[in-house]
Amino acid sequence: MFQARQKEKIILICRLTCRTNLWHNGFIEQQHGYKNMSCYILNDETINMILNFAFHKPTSVRLDGEWHHIDRFSPQGMTMLNRLGNILKGQNYKSWNDRYRENEVPSLFRFEVSGYGNYSIVDAIKCLDCYEYQSCDSHDWVTSTAYDLCLQLRRIYTQRLPGYDTAAWGL
């Protein structure tokens, strides 16, 4: 009896939350007409922050089997960052579309240089976690270019953590 009442409370809370937010609510039931909101489309600002933190100084990434050196202040770097942003944005939309059987088409992503001075590297890692969570619902996530890019971004972030440069390479 307790579990049934608890479940009813959770469903009610999720219904109210779903009407005001499009956030993750794993307990929404299809029979009541509410979709399980486990995925949402990210705004460009989130993707922009992820890229700005990774590329605030020149950095290299591997894409399509080739290494690309990216300097966000060069024309070639801006072109590459627009490409990376569109890869990330496209995967997020693909996840949304696969999850909800939709056919939404993303607008073109345009990278903007920003300092994000009020945010830390931990904030950037958390944004990347959010991105991965919102973009992993497609059937091919683990083989996608976006997934590989996220692994590389996480490596870049890790190497920028305080103390990383002075830590021992091996024991």
Beta strands, then each sheet from edge to edge (+ up, - down):
strand 1: 59-63
strand 2: 66-70
sheet 1: 1+ 2-
end
